[in-house]
Amino acid sequence: MRNTVSFCAAFLAAIATVRCDSRSAPIAPTDAGTVSSGGGGAQPDAGTSIGGGGQQDAGSGGGGGQPDAGGAVAGHDECAGLGPGTVGQPSASVAIPATDYENWFPGATDGSGTVALMMTNDNFEPSLRIRLFHRSGAERGAYRSAQVTLGEAIVGQLQGVVVSYYDTVYARGELAALDENGSVIATTEFEGIPWWPIANDPLGGIVVVQRQHMPPPSVVAAYDERLNLRFRTQLSSTERVLELGVDRQGNSLVLLDATDRYGSGKVGGIWIDHSGNAGAEFLALENVPSPPYLFLTPRVGNGFFAARNPGPPTTAAWIGQFDAMGEGTAPPDWLTARPVTRLPVVRNGRAYAVIHPARLDAVCHADIDVVAPSGKSCGTAAFPADQSGQFCAGGLFVGFDGTVVGGRAEDASLGSRTFTFRWWTGFLH
């Protein structure tokens, strides 16, 4: 089976009637999103940090009991402006008929609320299709790859999206920047295979690991929104890349299989700043079972949380956190108590969205808990989900601008099914 973008496994795991492509790699977070309550058209978080971009989270050296960012100021309500509003009717809903071999899922959203739905197909051409919808639900345009592809990934930008894939015909990696109408505004290609997935740079653009056809070392390359190369840095290590992340200040962290260097269960790390300057490798994580399925998700301010996850239905185990350009410490208690697989930053970079799977109480619903940097819950929003037999079908995705997208799939007839998506534009901005 072919690889697909990170959200596919987590999203379709919540849909009993859907099969999803398998991959022997971690579930990674999708675009970190921000959206405005009941809004629509609100400007997305541009990746600025709390306190003006130069402040760091106060979680360094904290250990398990410390929050990832500073504690609340006396007399200040740390949840002010963070809590979710009432979940009303969705901004739009679309239904996509598909064959039994097609998997459709939310790929990304951009800063204007454009929703990009993505399809991968293991068995027939086209192997990659993207349909872009206005926040009202009107289709704006579409894109499909010209060749058979593998390892597809997509991330949102302030305007439009960037797509990455491996072209199997010409044996090269390719990137395509699309506008909100699906028109190609820039492309680039490179030798080797784009490591899955690409990482969104909150300051604009993307970062990708370019694996060579021969054994490592790999190359980390950064591009702006128009795919102009910002830097291309060859890693000093020949170890296998396990994960890549870009924090909210534009610093990249590469996690490596450091078994030969440090011993069994050890993971190495290399930081690369926003200018492409790489630091020395350090021991990042220990006691990581083999195979080391890991993912990084950005923290509020800067740095990352790290988790281990072998894939659905197993929940994530949070095993560390990193200050920007720093070595790892234990994750905060509030996070280890919430074993979720996705933790996007919302509310203009001021809070986290803890996304829970759909469940059945009196009715089916899927919840998002908005959490302050200290770990305090600021309220929960319950989104409608659909009942399928004894199960609730429907996962949630939070996009670049914070648009919340829910979806489900159901068999229509032999060899066909229908994917239905609905979204709430601007809900968590």
Stockholm file with secondary structure:
# STOCKHOLM 1.0

chainA/1-429         MRNTVSFCAAFLAAIATVRCDSRSAPIAPTDAGTVSSGGGGAQPDAGTSIGGGGQQDAGSGGGGGQPDAGGAVAGHDECAGLGPGTVGQPSASVAIPATDYENWFPGATDGSGTVALMMTNDNFEPSLRIRLFHRSGAERGAYRSAQVTLGEAIVGQLQGVVVSYYDTVYARGELAALDENGSVIATTEFEGIPWWPIANDPLGGIVVVQRQHMPPPSVVAAYDERLNLRFRTQLSSTERVLELGVDRQGNSLVLLDATDRYGSGKVGGIWIDHSGNAGAEFLALENVPSPPYLFLTPRVGNGFFAARNPGPPTTAAWIGQFDAMGEGTAPPDWLTARPVTRLPVVRNGRAYAVIHPARLDAVCHADIDVVAPSGKSCGTAAFPADQSGQFCAGGLFVGFDGTVVGGRAEDASLGSRTFTFRWWTGFLH
#=GR chainA/1-429 SS CCCCCTHHHHHHTTCTTCCCCCCSSCCCCCCCCCCCTTCSSCCCCCSCCTTTTTCCCTTTTCCTTSCSSCCCCTTCCTTTTTSCCCCCSCSEEEEEEEETTEEEEEEEECTTCCEEEEEEESSSSCSEEEEEECTTSCEEEEEECSSCEEEEEEEECSSSEEEEEEETTTTEEEEEEECTTSCEEEEEEEESEECSSCEECTTSSEEEEEECSSSCCCEEEEECTTCCEEEEEECSCCSCEEEEEECTTSCEEEEEECHHHHCTTCEEEEEECTTSCBCCCEEEECSCCSSCCEEEEECSSSCEEEEECCCTTSCCEEEEEECTTCCEECCCHHHHTSCCSCCCEETTTTEEEEECCCEESSSEEEEEEEECTTSCEEEEEEEECEEETTEEECEEEECTTCCEEEEEEEEEETTEEEEEEEEETTSCC
#=GC SS_cons         CCCCCTHHHHHHTTCTTCCCCCCSSCCCCCCCCCCCTTCSSCCCCCSCCTTTTTCCCTTTTCCTTSCSSCCCCTTCCTTTTTSCCCCCSCSEEEEEEEETTEEEEEEEECTTCCEEEEEEESSSSCSEEEEEECTTSCEEEEEECSSCEEEEEEEECSSSEEEEEEETTTTEEEEEEECTTSCEEEEEEEESEECSSCEECTTSSEEEEEECSSSCCCEEEEECTTCCEEEEEECSCCSCEEEEEECTTSCEEEEEECHHHHCTTCEEEEEECTTSCBCCCEEEECSCCSSCCEEEEECSSSCEEEEECCCTTSCCEEEEEECTTCCEECCCHHHHTSCCSCCCEETTTTEEEEECCCEESSSEEEEEEEECTTSCEEEEEEEECEEETTEEECEEEECTTCCEEEEEEEEEETTEEEEEEEEETTSCC
//
